[in-house]
């Protein structure tokens, strides 16, 4: 498994969720093969609950203003970037 940078907690959490989904994809067929097993059905319920909460999304933000109004400075300040 790839090492995750801890400096960015959001990226860390997103990568952990992606890794978890990949693991679920590998074990889910095996759990479904034993549907009468109580523990297997409980795991399937838990996996379904995690999948329902996990949604990838992308936010697009537009910023308008005249030249020299500070648009780039605002974005850099919000993102914590230095010039």
C-alpha positions in Angstrom: 0.0 0.0 0.0 1.3 3.4 -0.9 2.5 5.7 1.9 0.1 8.5 2.6 1.3 12.0 3.4 0.1 13.1 6.8 0.6 16.8 6.2 -2.8 16.9 4.3 -5.4 15.3 6.5 -8.2 15.5 3.9 -6.1 13.7 1.2 -5.1 11.2 3.9 -8.8 10.4 4.6 -9.7 10.3 0.9 -6.9 7.9 0.2 -7.9 5.7 3.2 -11.5 5.5 1.9 -10.3 4.6 -1.7 -8.1 1.9 -0.2 -11.0 0.6 1.9 -13.3 0.5 -1.1 -10.7 -1.5 -3.0 -10.5 -4.0 -0.1 -14.3 -4.2 0.0 -14.3 -5.0 -3.7 -12.0 -7.9 -3.1 -13.7 -9.4 -0.1 -17.3 -8.8 -0.9 -17.6 -11.7 -3.4 -16.3 -14.1 -0.8 -18.8 -12.9 1.7 -21.6 -13.2 -0.8 -20.6 -16.8 -1.4 -21.5 -17.6 2.2 -24.9 -15.8 2.6 -26.1 -18.1 5.4 -23.2 -17.3 7.6 -24.4 -14.7 10.1 -21.1 -12.9 10.4 -20.8 -12.7 6.5 -24.2 -11.0 6.2 -23.3 -8.6 9.0 -20.1 -7.7 7.2 -22.1 -7.2 4.0 -24.4 -4.8 5.8 -21.5 -2.8 7.2 -19.8 -2.6 3.8 -23.0 -1.4 2.3 -23.3 1.3 4.9 -19.8 2.5 4.3 -20.3 2.5 0.6 -23.5 4.6 1.0 -21.6 7.2 3.0 -18.6 7.3 0.7 -19.2 9.6 -2.2 -16.5 11.2 -4.3 -17.2 14.8 -5.3 -15.5 17.6 -7.0 -16.2 21.3 -6.3 -15.8 23.8 -9.0 -15.5 27.5 -7.9 -15.4 30.4 -10.3 -13.8 33.7 -9.2 -14.5 36.9 -11.2 -13.0 40.3 -10.9 -11.0 43.0 -12.7 -7.3 42.9 -13.2 -5.4 43.5 -10.0 -8.4 43.0 -7.8 -6.6 40.3 -5.8 -8.3 37.1 -7.1 -5.1 35.1 -7.2 -4.0 36.5 -3.8 -7.4 35.4 -2.3 -7.1 31.9 -3.8 -3.5 31.6 -2.6 -4.4 32.7 0.9 -7.3 30.2 1.1 -5.1 27.4 -0.1 -2.2 28.4 2.1 0.1 28.9 -0.9 2.9 31.4 -0.9 3.9 33.5 -3.8 
